[in-house]
Amino acid sequence: MCETCGCLATVTAASVNDQPIIASAVETPPPAQTAPEPWLERFSDGLQHVVKVSVGANGKPPRLFRSLLNGTWLGHPLHPAITDVPIGAWTIAAIFDIIWLIAPVANVWASHAAFVAVIVGLIGALGAAVTGLTDWSDTYGSERRVGLYHAILNVTATLLYLISFILRLLDSSNENVAAAILGFLGLIAVLSAAFLGGDLVFAKGTGVNHTAWETAGKDFVAVKPLSELEENKLVRVNLSGAPVVLLRQGERIYAISARCTHAGGPLNKGSLTGDVVECPWHGSRFRMSDGQVLTGPATNNAHRYEARVRDGQVELRRVTPATFLSMGNVS
């Protein structure tokens, strides 16, 4: 054992003027110990596989059903928009239940209104579950665990409201104290799930645009000699600290952000079909000519850059409405 750091090493010592010198140290790592995977991780693996198969995530592009559920067509994740429906409806149901419980005889109308709100919430919960599971199927690590807890709480809330709905339905007047109590418990569960959903976005960055903070100046900056840019090959360069992927096709050069907007995957390591690049992490597809996202799970377009050639150097600048001139032209 090395007496200096305590590592497991074979040390050969020599001496010069009675001073020891370490001639060599070859670290011998301890035997690898493979711990059994926790049941929750195994369950998550299996559930993610089922979800991916169900939404066609492993199929060939364009994977329209998956992109529909992700919200690619909307330009915004679809799941958080739909979650407003059950949360809002069930909150309104709780308010109507309280009004009814305060004066059951005088406020019979409130029990009917609560029944309708519970139904609207259940319909919205179905859409939220499908879109949420689709988004969750691309997560891993701590965000996957938090997402699973988020889903479990939402399922619990939905089951409570489903039982509440049945109890109200069995009562011709929709007046049922037990149903109201179950609704209150369901509201607590769904609000707790919403807290975890917020933690996923604001603490762990799940679902945010991973290129939102990339900046680049308005002036052209040389990034690479044209002679080093091969035809139909993705090449990563740096523009004022922002990673950019280049593609040369004939007399045109296309440039977009090298980070996938979904989870930051390296687009320069993705597969290229025509002028469309597919992220190697989760399969989002972007058109190199304009950065348009074509396939989810990404919902935001990639940043575009204008390219030109001057003095044998490829120069780039960030494209904005004011600076967009002739995207991709080699001059």
KOLLO-808718 format. One record per residue: residue in one letter; x, y, z of N, C-alpha, C, CB in turn. Coordinates in steps of 0.05 Angstrom, whole numbers, padded with zeros to 5 digits, always signed. Glycine has a CB too. Layout:
N
AXYZXYZXYZXYZ
...
//
This chain:
331
M+00017-00024+00000+00000+00000+00000+00018+00025+00000-00019+00000+00025
C+00009+00045-00016+00024+00070-00016+00020+00085+00010+00015+00087-00040
E+00041+00092+00023+00039+00105+00049+00032+00135+00046+00065+00103+00065
T+00035+00145+00022+00029+00174+00017-00001+00179+00015+00043+00183-00008
C-00015+00163-00001-00043+00167-00006-00061+00145+00003-00048+00173-00035
G-00049+00122+00010-00065+00099+00019-00077+00083-00002-00086+00109+00036
C-00070+00088-00028-00082+00072-00050-00069+00044-00051-00078+00086-00077
L-00083+00026-00064-00073-00001-00067-00053+00000-00090-00096-00021-00072
A-00027+00001-00085-00007+00004-00106+00017-00013-00099+00001+00033-00110
T+00031-00022-00120+00056-00035-00117+00078-00015-00120+00059-00059-00137
V+00094-00010-00099+00113+00011-00099+00141+00000-00099+00109+00030-00075
T+00157+00009-00118+00186+00002-00119+00202+00026-00111+00194-00008-00147
A+00219+00023-00090+00233+00047-00080+00263+00044-00085+00228+00050-00050
A+00276+00066-00090+00305+00068-00092+00314+00091-00074+00314+00073-00122
S+00340+00095-00072+00349+00117-00055+00373+00131-00068+00358+00106-00027
V+00373+00156-00064+00395+00174-00072+00402+00191-00049+00388+00191-00098
N+00427+00188-00040+00436+00203-00016+00418+00197+00008+00437+00233-00021
D+00411+00171+00010+00395+00161+00032+00366+00172+00032+00408+00168+00058
Q+00358+00185+00009+00330+00195+00007+00314+00176-00011+00330+00224-00004
P+00293+00165-00001+00277+00146-00017+00264+00160-00041+00256+00133+00000
I+00264+00146-00063+00251+00156-00087+00232+00135-00097+00271+00164-00109
I+00207+00142-00103+00188+00122-00114+00194+00120-00144+00159+00131-00109
A+00202+00095-00152+00209+00091-00180+00184+00085-00196+00229+00069-00182
S+00165+00070-00186+00141+00064-00201+00119+00057-00182+00146+00041-00221
A+00094+00062-00190+00071+00055-00174+00049+00048-00193+00062+00079-00155
V+00041+00023-00192+00020+00013-00210-00005+00008-00192+00028-00012-00226
E-00025+00024-00196-00049+00021-00179-00064-00005-00186-00068+00045-00183
T-00071-00019-00165-00087-00043-00169-00115-00038-00158-00073-00067-00155
P-00134-00035-00175-00161-00028-00166-00173-00052-00150-00180-00021-00189
P-00191-00046-00132-00204-00067-00117-00222-00083-00135-00220-00056-00093
P-00228-00108-00128-00246-00124-00145-00273-00110-00149-00250-00151-00133
A-00283-00110-00173-00308-00097-00179-00331-00112-00166-00313-00096-00209
Q-00349-00097-00153-00372-00109-00140-00397-00098-00153-00371-00103-00109
T-00412-00114-00166-00436-00106-00180-00460-00109-00161-00440-00122-00206
A-00471-00086-00153-00494-00087-00135-00519-00093-00151-00497-00060-00119
P-00538-00108-00140-00563-00113-00154-00578-00087-00159-00580-00133-00138
E-00590-00085-00182-00605-00061-00190-00630-00059-00173-00611-00061-00220
P-00635-00036-00161-00660-00033-00144-00685-00039-00161-00662-00005-00132
W-00705-00049-00147-00730-00057-00161-00742-00033-00175-00749-00070-00142
L-00740-00009-00163-00752+00014-00176-00739+00020-00202-00749+00038-00157
E-00712+00016-00204-00698+00021-00229-00707+00000-00250-00668+00020-00225
R-00710-00024-00241-00718-00045-00260-00747-00040-00270-00717-00073-00247
F-00764-00031-00252-00791-00024-00259-00791-00001-00279-00808-00017-00235
S-00774+00019-00274-00773+00043-00292-00763+00034-00320-00754+00064-00280
D-00743+00017-00320-00733+00007-00346-00755-00006-00362-00709-00012-00342
G-00769-00024-00349-00790-00038-00362-00813-00020-00372-00802-00060-00344
L-00821-00001-00354-00843+00017-00361-00834+00035-00384-00851+00034-00337
Q-00810+00045-00384-00800+00062-00406-00800+00047-00432-00772+00073-00400
H-00793+00022-00431-00793+00005-00456-00821+00002-00467-00780-00022-00450
V-00840-00003-00449-00868-00006-00458-00878+00020-00470-00886-00014-00434
V-00872+00042-00457-00881+00068-00467-00869+00074-00495-00874+00091-00448
K-00843+00070-00497-00830+00075-00523-00842+00058-00546-00800+00070-00520
V-00847+00033-00540-00859+00016-00560-00887+00026-00567-00860-00013-00550
S-00902+00034-00547-00930+00042-00550-00933+00067-00567-00944+00047-00523
V-00914+00086-00564-00916+00112-00579-00899+00112-00604-00907+00135-00561
G-00886+00089-00609-00870+00087-00634-00844+00102-00633-00886+00097-00656
A-00832+00104-00609-00807+00119-00606-00784+00105-00620-00801+00123-00577
N-00786+00079-00622-00764+00063-00634-00768+00058-00664-00761+00037-00620
G-00789+00069-00675-00795+00065-00703-00779+00084-00721-00824+00069-00709
K-00784+00082-00747-00770+00099-00766-00783+00127-00767-00770+00086-00794
P-00767+00147-00774-00779+00174-00777-00802+00174-00797-00757+00195-00785
P-00821+00192-00794-00820+00215-00777-00832+00212-00749-00835+00237-00791
R-00842+00188-00742-00852+00182-00715-00873+00203-00707-00828+00181-00694
L-00893+00205-00723-00913+00227-00720-00929+00225-00693-00933+00226-00743
F-00936+00201-00685-00952+00198-00660-00936+00207-00636-00961+00169-00656
R-00910+00200-00635-00894+00208-00613-00890+00239-00613-00866+00195-00614
S-00885+00250-00637-00882+00279-00639-00907+00294-00631-00874+00287-00667
L-00931+00282-00637-00956+00293-00630-00958+00295-00599-00979+00277-00641
L-00951+00273-00586-00953+00272-00556-00932+00290-00543-00951+00244-00546
N-00909+00293-00555-00888+00310-00544-00895+00340-00547-00862+00305-00558
G-00911+00346-00568-00918+00374-00572-00900+00388-00593-00917+00390-00547
T-00885+00372-00609-00867+00383-00629-00882+00401-00648-00853+00361-00645
W-00906+00394-00656-00923+00409-00674-00931+00436-00662-00948+00393-00682
L-00932+00437-00635-00941+00460-00621-00918+00480-00615-00954+00453-00594
G-00894+00470-00616-00871+00486-00609-00868+00490-00579-00874+00513-00622
H-00881+00472-00564-00881+00474-00535-00889+00447-00524-00901+00496-00524
P-00877+00437-00502-00885+00411-00491-00915+00411-00486-00869+00405-00465
L-00928+00389-00495-00957+00388-00492-00966+00380-00464-00967+00367-00512
H-00950+00364-00450-00959+00355-00424-00965+00377-00404-00937+00337-00412
P-00947+00397-00400-00954+00417-00380-00979+00433-00387-00931+00436-00376
A-00985+00436-00413-01009+00451-00421-01034+00435-00413-01009+00456-00451
I-01033+00409-00417-01056+00392-00410-01060+00389-00380-01054+00364-00423
T-01039+00389-00365-01042+00385-00336-01058+00408-00323-01014+00384-00323
D-01060+00431-00336-01076+00452-00325-01106+00444-00324-01073+00478-00342
V-01114+00426-00341-01143+00418-00342-01151+00403-00317-01148+00401-00367
P-01138+00380-00310-01146+00366-00286-01141+00382-00260-01132+00340-00283
I-01119+00396-00259-01114+00412-00235-01135+00434-00231-01086+00425-00236
G-01141+00448-00253-01161+00469-00251-01189+00458-00245-01162+00485-00277
A-01196+00436-00259-01223+00425-00256-01227+00414-00228-01228+00403-00277
W-01207+00400-00218-01210+00388-00191-01209+00409-00169-01188+00367-00187
T-01195+00430-00174-01195+00452-00154-01223+00465-00153-01174+00474-00162
I-01235+00469-00176-01262+00479-00178-01282+00460-00164-01270+00485-00207
A-01278+00434-00169-01295+00414-00156-01293+00416-00126-01287+00386-00165
A-01269+00420-00115-01266+00422-00086-01281+00447-00076-01236+00424-00079
I-01279+00469-00091-01293+00493-00082-01323+00489-00082-01286+00517-00101
F-01334+00476-00103-01363+00470-00103-01371+00451-00081-01371+00458-00130
D-01353+00431-00075-01360+00413-00053-01361+00427-00026-01339+00390-00052
I-01343+00446-00022-01343+00461+00003-01369+00478+00005-01318+00480+00005
I-01376+00490-00017-01401+00506-00018-01425+00488-00011-01405+00520-00045
W-01425+00464-00023-01447+00446-00017-01447+00436+00012-01446+00421-00036
L-01424+00430+00023-01422+00420+00050-01430+00441+00071-01394+00410+00056
I-01425+00466+00064-01433+00488+00082-01463+00489+00085-01422+00515+00073
A-01478+00486+00063-01507+00488+00064-01518+00468+00044-01518+00517+00058
P-01520+00442+00051-01528+00421+00032-01555+00426+00019-01528+00395+00045
V-01574+00436+00035-01601+00439+00025-01603+00463+00006-01621+00443+00048
A-01590+00485+00014-01592+00509-00002-01574+00509-00027-01585+00533+00015
N-01553+00493-00025-01533+00493-00047-01532+00466-00061-01506+00501-00037
V-01555+00455-00067-01555+00429-00082-01541+00432-00109-01584+00419-00085
W-01544+00455-00121-01532+00460-00148-01502+00456-00147-01538+00488-00157
A-01489+00462-00124-01460+00460-00122-01451+00431-00124-01450+00472-00096
S-01467+00412-00114-01459+00384-00116-01460+00374-00145-01478+00366-00099
H-01479+00384-00160-01480+00378-00189-01457+00390-00204-01507+00388-00201
A-01450+00415-00197-01428+00428-00210-01401+00414-00204-01426+00457-00201
A-01398+00404-00179-01374+00390-00171-01372+00364-00187-01374+00384-00141
F-01395+00350-00192-01395+00326-00207-01385+00330-00236-01424+00314-00208
V-01395+00352-00248-01386+00358-00275-01356+00364-00276-01402+00382-00286
A-01346+00379-00256-01318+00386-00254-01300+00362-00251-01313+00406-00232
V-01310+00342-00235-01295+00317-00232-01292+00303-00258-01309+00299-00211
I-01314+00302-00274-01313+00289-00300-01293+00302-00319-01341+00289-00313
V-01294+00329-00320-01275+00344-00337-01246+00338-00328-01280+00374-00335
G-01242+00337-00302-01215+00331-00292-01205+00303-00300-01214+00334-00262
L-01223+00284-00299-01215+00256-00306-01208+00255-00336-01238+00237-00300
I-01223+00268-00353-01217+00269-00381-01189+00282-00386-01238+00283-00397
G-01185+00304-00373-01159+00318-00375-01136+00301-00364-01160+00344-00361
A-01141+00286-00343-01120+00269-00331-01111+00248-00350-01130+00257-00305
L-01129+00237-00366-01122+00217-00386-01102+00228-00406-01147+00206-00400
G-01108+00252-00416-01089+00264-00435-01063+00271-00422-01101+00289-00447
A-01064+00281-00397-01039+00288-00383-01022+00263-00378-01046+00301-00357
A-01035+00241-00372-01020+00216-00367-01005+00206-00392-01039+00194-00356
V-01019+00206-00414-01007+00196-00439-00983+00214-00448-01028+00195-00462
T-00987+00240-00447-00966+00258-00455-00943+00258-00435-00976+00286-00459
G-00950+00256-00409-00929+00256-00388-00912+00232-00390-00942+00258-00361
L-00924+00208-00394-00908+00184-00396-00890+00184-00421-00927+00159-00397
T-00900+00196-00442-00883+00199-00466-00858+00216-00461-00899+00211-00489
D-00862+00238-00447-00839+00255-00440-00821+00240-00421-00849+00281-00428
W-00832+00227-00401-00816+00213-00380-00800+00190-00392-00835+00202-00358
S-00809+00178-00414-00795+00155-00425-00767+00163-00435-00811+00143-00448
D-00761+00188-00438-00734+00197-00447-00717+00207-00424-00737+00218-00468
T-00725+00204-00399-00710+00213-00376-00693+00191-00365-00728+00225-00355
Y-00674+00198-00348-00656+00179-00335-00646+00190-00308-00633+00171-00353
G-00634+00173-00292-00623+00183-00267-00643+00194-00248-00602+00203-00273
S-00635+00215-00234-00652+00227-00213-00678+00239-00224-00637+00248-00198
E-00677+00250-00248-00701+00261-00260-00721+00239-00267-00694+00278-00285
R-00711+00216-00274-00729+00193-00279-00743+00185-00254-00714+00170-00292
R-00728+00184-00231-00740+00176-00206-00761+00196-00197-00718+00172-00184
V-00754+00222-00198-00773+00242-00190-00798+00241-00208-00760+00270-00191
G-00793+00237-00234-00815+00235-00252-00834+00212-00246-00805+00233-00280
L-00822+00190-00237-00838+00166-00230-00855+00172-00205-00820+00142-00225
Y-00843+00185-00185-00859+00193-00161-00881+00212-00169-00840+00206-00140
H-00875+00230-00187-00895+00249-00198-00918+00234-00210-00882+00268-00219
A-00912+00213-00226-00932+00197-00239-00949+00181-00219-00920+00179-00260
I-00935+00170-00199-00949+00154-00179-00970+00171-00164-00929+00142-00159
L-00962+00195-00157-00981+00214-00143-01004+00221-00161-00966+00239-00134
N-00999+00225-00187-01020+00232-00205-01039+00208-00209-01009+00240-00232
V-01028+00184-00210-01045+00160-00213-01062+00157-00188-01028+00135-00217
T-01050+00162-00164-01065+00161-00139-01088+00181-00139-01047+00166-00115
A-01083+00205-00148-01104+00226-00150-01126+00218-00169-01092+00253-00158
T-01118+00207-00192-01138+00199-00212-01156+00176-00201-01124+00190-00237
L-01144+00157-00187-01160+00135-00176-01179+00145-00155-01141+00114-00164
L-01170+00164-00138-01188+00175-00118-01211+00190-00130-01172+00195-00100
Y-01205+00205-00151-01227+00219-00165-01245+00200-00181-01216+00241-00184
L-01234+00178-00190-01251+00159-00204-01271+00146-00185-01233+00137-00217
I-01261+00139-00161-01279+00128-00141-01300+00149-00133-01263+00118-00116
S-01290+00174-00130-01309+00196-00123-01330+00199-00144-01293+00222-00119
F-01322+00197-00169-01341+00199-00192-01362+00177-00190-01326+00198-00219
I-01353+00152-00185-01372+00130-00184-01392+00134-00161-01357+00103-00180
L-01382+00143-00138-01400+00147-00115-01421+00169-00121-01384+00155-00090
R-01412+00190-00135-01430+00212-00143-01451+00201-00163-01415+00236-00154
L-01441+00185-00182-01458+00174-00203-01480+00156-00191-01442+00159-00224
L-01473+00141-00171-01492+00122-00158-01514+00137-00142-01478+00103-00140
D-01508+00162-00135-01527+00178-00121-01541+00196-00141-01513+00196-00098
S-01567+00194-00144-01582+00208-00164-01579+00238-00161-01611+00201-00163
S-01575+00248-00137-01572+00277-00133-01543+00286-00133-01585+00284-00107
N-01525+00267-00137-01496+00273-00137-01486+00283-00110-01489+00293-00159
E-01502+00278-00089-01494+00288-00062-01483+00264-00047-01519+00300-00048
N-01457+00265-00042-01444+00243-00027-01420+00254-00012-01436+00221-00047
V-01422+00253+00014-01401+00264+00031-01374+00249+00027-01409+00263+00061
A-01376+00223+00025-01351+00207+00021-01338+00214-00005-01358+00176+00022
A-01354+00219-00026-01343+00227-00052-01328+00254-00050-01365+00229-00073
A-01340+00272-00034-01327+00298-00031-01300+00295-00016-01346+00317-00015
I-01300+00278+00005-01275+00274+00020-01254+00262+00003-01281+00256+00045
L-01261+00242-00013-01242+00230-00032-01231+00251-00051-01255+00206-00047
G-01249+00269-00059-01240+00290-00077-01219+00308-00064-01264+00307-00086
F-01223+00315-00039-01204+00331-00025-01177+00317-00023-01214+00338+00004
L-01178+00291-00017-01153+00276-00016-01139+00275-00044-01158+00247-00006
G-01156+00272-00065-01145+00271-00092-01132+00298-00099-01167+00265-00112
L-01144+00320-00090-01132+00346-00096-01105+00349-00082-01152+00369-00086
I-01103+00340-00058-01077+00340-00044-01056+00325-00059-01080+00329-00015
A-01064+00301-00069-01045+00284-00084-01037+00298-00110-01058+00257-00091
V-01056+00310-00125-01049+00322-00151-01032+00347-00147-01074+00328-00167
L-01037+00362-00126-01021+00386-00121-00992+00378-00112-01034+00403-00099
S-00990+00356-00097-00963+00346-00090-00949+00337-00115-00966+00322-00070
A-00963+00324-00134-00951+00316-00159-00942+00340-00175-00970+00299-00176
A-00958+00361-00174-00951+00386-00189-00926+00398-00177-00975+00406-00187
F-00922+00396-00151-00898+00406-00139-00873+00391-00150-00899+00403-00108
L-00875+00365-00152-00853+00350-00163-00849+00356-00192-00858+00319-00159
G-00871+00361-00206-00869+00369-00234-00853+00395-00238-00896+00371-00247
G-00859+00413-00220-00844+00439-00220-00815+00434-00214-00856+00458-00201
D-00809+00416-00195-00781+00410-00188-00767+00398-00212-00781+00390-00165
L-00781+00381-00228-00768+00370-00252-00759+00392-00271-00788+00351-00266
V-00776+00412-00275-00770+00433-00294-00750+00453-00283-00796+00447-00303
F-00756+00464-00260-00740+00486-00250-00715+00478-00235-00758+00503-00232
A-00715+00454-00224-00691+00445-00209-00673+00427-00226-00699+00431-00184
K-00686+00411-00243-00670+00391-00258-00669+00398-00288-00682+00364-00254
G-00684+00417-00297-00682+00426-00324-00694+00407-00344-00654+00431-00332
T-00713+00390-00335-00726+00371-00354-00745+00386-00372-00740+00349-00338
G-00742+00382-00398-00761+00393-00417-00756+00422-00425-00788+00392-00406
V-00734+00434-00414-00729+00462-00422-00712+00462-00447-00714+00477-00399
N-00711+00485-00461-00695+00488-00484-00665+00491-00476-00703+00513-00501
H-00649+00471-00483-00621+00470-00474-00603+00489-00489-00611+00442-00476
T-00614+00504-00508-00598+00523-00523-00607+00552-00517-00599+00518-00553
A-00625+00555-00498-00637+00581-00493-00617+00603-00485-00658+00579-00472
W-00595+00594-00473-00575+00614-00463-00551+00617-00481-00566+00606-00435
E-00552+00604-00504-00529+00608-00522-00530+00635-00535-00530+00586-00544
T-00508+00648-00535-00506+00675-00547-00483+00677-00566-00504+00697-00525
A-00485+00694-00585-00463+00699-00604-00467+00727-00615-00463+00678-00628
G-00444+00740-00623-00445+00767-00632-00459+00770-00659-00417+00778-00634
K-00464+00795-00667-00477+00800-00692-00457+00801-00715-00492+00826-00691
D-00432+00801-00709-00411+00802-00730-00402+00774-00738-00387+00819-00721
F-00393+00772-00763-00383+00747-00773-00356+00740-00759-00378+00747-00803
V-00353+00715-00752-00328+00706-00739-00319+00681-00754-00333+00699-00708
A-00293+00680-00760-00281+00657-00774-00280+00633-00754-00253+00664-00785
V-00289+00610-00763-00290+00587-00746-00274+00563-00757-00318+00578-00741
K-00269+00562-00784-00256+00539-00795-00248+00544-00824-00274+00513-00793
P-00224+00534-00832-00217+00537-00860-00236+00520-00878-00188+00527-00865
L-00244+00531-00900-00262+00517-00918-00250+00491-00928-00269+00535-00942
S-00224+00490-00931-00210+00466-00941-00213+00442-00922-00181+00471-00945
E-00219+00448-00896-00222+00426-00876-00251+00417-00873-00211+00436-00850
L-00269+00429-00888-00297+00423-00886-00305+00403-00908-00315+00449-00888
E-00309+00378-00901-00315+00357-00920-00344+00357-00928-00307+00330-00909
E-00349+00348-00952-00377+00347-00963-00393+00327-00947-00376+00339-00993
N-00418+00335-00940-00437+00317-00926-00426+00305-00900-00447+00295-00944
K-00411+00320-00885-00400+00311-00860-00406+00332-00839-00369+00305-00862
L-00417+00323-00816-00423+00342-00794-00398+00349-00779-00444+00329-00775
V-00393+00374-00776-00369+00383-00762-00376+00403-00741-00349+00396-00783
R-00366+00399-00717-00371+00417-00694-00350+00439-00692-00373+00402-00668
V-00358+00464-00689-00340+00486-00685-00350+00503-00661-00338+00504-00711
N-00334+00522-00653-00341+00539-00631-00344+00568-00641-00319+00537-00609
L-00366+00580-00635-00371+00608-00643-00376+00624-00618-00394+00610-00663
S-00356+00638-00609-00358+00655-00585-00369+00640-00561-00376+00679-00591
G-00360+00615-00558-00369+00599-00535-00393+00582-00541-00374+00616-00512
A-00406+00586-00563-00430+00570-00570-00422+00548-00590-00452+00588-00582
P-00429+00523-00583-00423+00500-00602-00441+00501-00626-00425+00473-00587
V-00430+00499-00650-00445+00500-00675-00437+00476-00692-00440+00526-00690
V-00456+00464-00705-00450+00442-00724-00453+00452-00752-00469+00417-00718
L-00433+00446-00769-00432+00455-00797-00438+00431-00815-00405+00468-00804
L-00450+00437-00838-00454+00418-00859-00450+00431-00886-00483+00405-00857
R-00432+00420-00902-00427+00430-00929-00440+00411-00949-00396+00432-00934
Q-00457+00423-00965-00469+00408-00987-00467+00425-01013-00499+00402-00980
G-00449+00417-01030-00445+00432-01055-00435+00459-01049-00471+00434-01071
E-00448+00479-01059-00440+00507-01055-00453+00520-01030-00446+00523-01079
R-00466+00504-01014-00479+00515-00991-00467+00504-00965-00509+00508-00992
I-00467+00521-00945-00458+00513-00918-00481+00519-00899-00432+00527-00910
Y-00490+00499-00884-00511+00503-00864-00499+00502-00836-00533+00481-00868
A-00510+00517-00818-00500+00517-00791-00523+00521-00771-00479+00540-00788
I-00525+00503-00752-00544+00506-00730-00530+00499-00704-00569+00487-00735
S-00544+00504-00682-00532+00497-00655-00526+00467-00655-00552+00504-00633
A-00503+00461-00643-00494+00433-00641-00507+00419-00618-00464+00432-00637
R-00522+00433-00601-00536+00420-00579-00565+00416-00587-00534+00437-00553
C-00575+00392-00581-00604+00386-00585-00619+00403-00565-00610+00356-00582
T-00641+00416-00574-00656+00432-00556-00671+00416-00534-00676+00449-00571
H-00674+00390-00539-00689+00374-00520-00673+00368-00494-00698+00348-00533
A-00649+00356-00498-00634+00348-00474-00604+00355-00478-00637+00319-00468
G-00597+00370-00498-00569+00378-00502-00552+00358-00515-00558+00384-00476
G-00564+00338-00529-00549+00318-00543-00531+00329-00565-00567+00297-00554
P-00508+00317-00571-00489+00328-00591-00498+00321-00619-00461+00316-00586
L-00510+00341-00633-00520+00336-00660-00497+00330-00679-00535+00361-00669
N-00473+00339-00674-00451+00333-00692-00444+00304-00692-00426+00349-00684
K-00454+00289-00672-00449+00260-00671-00474+00244-00680-00441+00251-00643
G-00494+00259-00690-00518+00246-00699-00516+00235-00728-00541+00265-00697
S-00537+00222-00737-00537+00211-00764-00549+00232-00783-00554+00185-00765
L-00540+00232-00807-00548+00252-00827-00563+00238-00850-00524+00268-00838
T-00587+00248-00857-00602+00239-00880-00610+00263-00896-00627+00222-00871
G-00597+00266-00919-00601+00290-00935-00590+00314-00919-00631+00294-00941
D-00608+00333-00913-00599+00356-00897-00613+00355-00869-00606+00382-00911
V-00621+00331-00861-00634+00327-00835-00616+00312-00816-00662+00313-00838
V-00611+00322-00792-00594+00309-00773-00611+00298-00750-00572+00329-00762
E-00605+00274-00741-00620+00261-00720-00602+00259-00695-00630+00233-00728
C-00613+00269-00672-00598+00269-00647-00592+00240-00639-00613+00284-00625
P-00567+00234-00631-00560+00207-00623-00572+00199-00596-00531+00204-00622
W-00582+00217-00580-00592+00210-00554-00621+00201-00554-00590+00234-00535
H-00639+00217-00565-00668+00210-00563-00682+00212-00590-00682+00229-00544
G-00667+00216-00612-00679+00215-00638-00692+00240-00649-00698+00193-00638
S-00690+00263-00636-00701+00287-00647-00687+00293-00673-00698+00311-00627
R-00702+00303-00693-00691+00309-00719-00694+00338-00726-00705+00292-00741
F-00673+00350-00737-00672+00378-00744-00663+00382-00773-00654+00394-00725
R-00675+00401-00787-00667+00407-00814-00644+00427-00812-00691+00419-00830
M-00622+00420-00824-00598+00436-00823-00601+00463-00837-00574+00421-00835
S-00618+00465-00857-00620+00489-00873-00632+00512-00857-00636+00484-00897
D-00650+00506-00838-00663+00527-00823-00667+00521-00793-00690+00533-00835
G-00657+00498-00784-00660+00491-00755-00687+00481-00747-00653+00515-00739
Q-00705+00478-00766-00732+00469-00759-00732+00441-00747-00750+00470-00784
V-00746+00438-00723-00748+00412-00711-00770+00396-00726-00754+00414-00680
L-00764+00372-00734-00782+00356-00750-00794+00333-00734-00769+00345-00774
T-00780+00323-00715-00789+00300-00699-00782+00303-00670-00776+00274-00710
G-00801+00296-00652-00796+00298-00623-00776+00277-00614-00822+00295-00608
P-00769+00279-00588-00783+00294-00567-00777+00324-00566-00775+00282-00541
A-00758+00334-00581-00753+00363-00581-00778+00378-00591-00728+00370-00599
T-00782+00402-00579-00804+00419-00587-00795+00446-00597-00824+00422-00564
N-00770+00453-00591-00759+00479-00600-00740+00476-00624-00744+00492-00577
N-00741+00495-00642-00723+00495-00664-00695+00500-00655-00731+00516-00685
A-00675+00491-00670-00647+00496-00664-00640+00525-00674-00628+00475-00678
H-00621+00538-00659-00612+00564-00668-00598+00562-00695-00592+00576-00647
R-00603+00581-00712-00591+00581-00739-00568+00601-00740-00613+00588-00760
Y-00550+00596-00758-00527+00613-00762-00523+00618-00792-00501+00602-00749
E-00517+00642-00799-00511+00649-00827-00482+00643-00832-00518+00679-00833
A-00476+00630-00855-00449+00623-00862-00440+00636-00887-00447+00592-00865
R-00415+00644-00888-00402+00654-00912-00373+00646-00912-00406+00685-00914
V-00361+00648-00935-00332+00642-00938-00318+00667-00947-00328+00618-00958
R-00297+00674-00932-00281+00697-00938-00251+00691-00933-00289+00722-00922
D-00235+00695-00953-00206+00689-00951-00201+00660-00943-00193+00708-00931
G-00218+00642-00954-00214+00614-00949-00223+00605-00921-00186+00607-00951
Q-00236+00623-00906-00245+00616-00879-00276+00616-00878-00234+00635-00858
V-00287+00596-00865-00316+00596-00861-00322+00614-00837-00327+00567-00855
E-00340+00633-00842-00347+00653-00821-00377+00650-00815-00341+00682-00830
L-00383+00653-00789-00411+00650-00780-00420+00674-00764-00414+00624-00763
R-00446+00678-00763-00458+00696-00744-00486+00687-00738-00458+00726-00755
R-00495+00694-00715-00522+00685-00706-00544+00698-00723-00527+00692-00676
V-00563+00682-00732-00584+00692-00749-00606+00704-00731-00596+00670-00767
T-00613+00729-00737-00636+00742-00725-00653+00754-00748-00628+00764-00704
P-00677+00762-00743-00693+00774-00764-00679+00797-00778-00720+00783-00754
A-00662+00812-00763-00649+00835-00775-00625+00828-00791-00641+00853-00753
T-00612+00804-00785-00588+00797-00798-00591+00775-00819-00567+00789-00778
F-00616+00764-00821-00620+00742-00839-00618+00753-00868-00648+00728-00835
L-00599+00743-00883-00594+00752-00910-00598+00729-00930-00567+00764-00913
S-00579+00711-00929-00580+00689-00948-00569+00664-00934-00564+00695-00974
M-00586+00651-00918-00578+00629-00901-00564+00607-00917-00601+00618-00886
G-00539+00601-00909-00526+00578-00921-00511+00584-00946-00545+00557-00925
N-00512+00608-00957-00498+00613-00982-00468+00616-00977-00509+00639-00994
V-00452+00605-00995-00423+00609-00995-00416+00631-01014-00408+00582-01003
S-00404+00653-01004-00398+00675-01021-00368+00680-01022-00411+00700-01010
//
